[in-house]
Amino acid sequence: MTLFDRLVVHGMPLVPKFIVGRVARRYVAGETRAAALETIRALNAEGAMCTVDVLGEEVTERERAEAAVEEYMALLEEIAASGLDSNISLKPTLVGLRIDEAYCRDNIARVVERARELGNFVRIDMEDHTTTDMTLRIHRELLERFGNVGTVLQAYLHRTPADIDALLPLGPNIRLCKGIYREPRAIAWKPYETVRANYVHCLEKLLAGGAYTGIATHDEHLVWAGMTAVARHGLGRDRYEFQMLLGVDPELRRIILDEGHRLRVYVPYGKDWYPYSVRRLRENPTVAKHVLRAMLGMTPTPS
């Protein structure tokens, strides 16, 4: 990361909220369920699948956690009624992990059970390292109970290859990403090429072990590595998919689809768009530069 990039990243909290909002429109579907469903409909028309996420995290009030569960229940109903090709992604700290692990598990179980009744699937998102063990415990229990649930592993964590070994006997559905939370060096690889190398190592373990794998990356090198890996393993389209964030590199998204691969777009929405957007911008100096352009009254450059 260049000195200018570091200045951009560390200056993000000082940027006015309305400026962040101008740029965030590319990466967040909107504040309402209706806006998210319209975005999903448009992406489906392009040939992409979706996973939709209700924004929010680090909730410590049961009322807020239960409101999020109800929002997910309504979302599942509308996806089914509209015939959209989308599953859902859910952050444990949104639905009570900081309150109580068992309470969080029970809230997620309600969502997973209803998703199973509607023929849908729930992805339990991974957050920072303080939640990893709890998230994996909840995932394991709900996978054994319901089946239609997966989770996320982050390639920059030292522990991830061992986590894969522990999960493979369950026949899991795993989204593999690099990881975006700021973690200490003692538990997370820092150099860019090291993270890339561990991503490829983890991807090979997942594919060779028979896990359904969501190859979640905007790194063109890793997209290429994913394409060559699935070809080398002779995997059909029903054994993997690529995944990307809404608004990030739509040209690469089109390339992946045109190559004949399935691709799922992560579609976030909700009133808590600001902390999500700031975190994404801080972790991506290239995108953060769009904010500076917006502050100067310039239009964002295309991805």
Sequence and secondary structure as in RCSB ss.txt:
>XXXX:A:sequence
MTLFDRLVVHGMPLVPKFIVGRVARRYVAGETRAAALETIRALNAEGAMCTVDVLGEEVTERERAEAAVEEYMAL
LEEIAASGLDSNISLKPTLVGLRIDEAYCRDNIARVVERARELGNFVRIDMEDHTTTDMTLRIHRELLERFGNVG
TVLQAYLHRTPADIDALLPLGPNIRLCKGIYREPRAIAWKPYETVRANYVHCLEKLLAGGAYTGIATHDEHLVWA
GMTAVARHGLGRDRYEFQMLLGVDPELRRIILDEGHRLRVYVPYGKDWYPYSVRRLRENPTVAKHVLRAMLGMTP
TPS
>XXXX:A:secstr
  HHHHHHHHTGGGS HHHHHHHHTTT   SSHHHHHHHHHHHHHTT EEEEEE       HHHHHHHHHHHHHH
HHHHHHHT  EEEEE GGGGTTTT HHHHHHHHHHHHHHHHHTT  EEE   SGGGHHHHHHHHHHHHHHTS EE
EEEETTBTTHHHHHHHHGGG  EEEEE   S   TTTB  SHHHHHHHHHHHHHHHHHTT EEEEE   HHHHHH
HHHHHHHTT  GGGEEEEEETTS HHHHHHHHHTT  EEEEEEESTTHHHHHHHHHHH HHHHHHHHHHHTT   
   
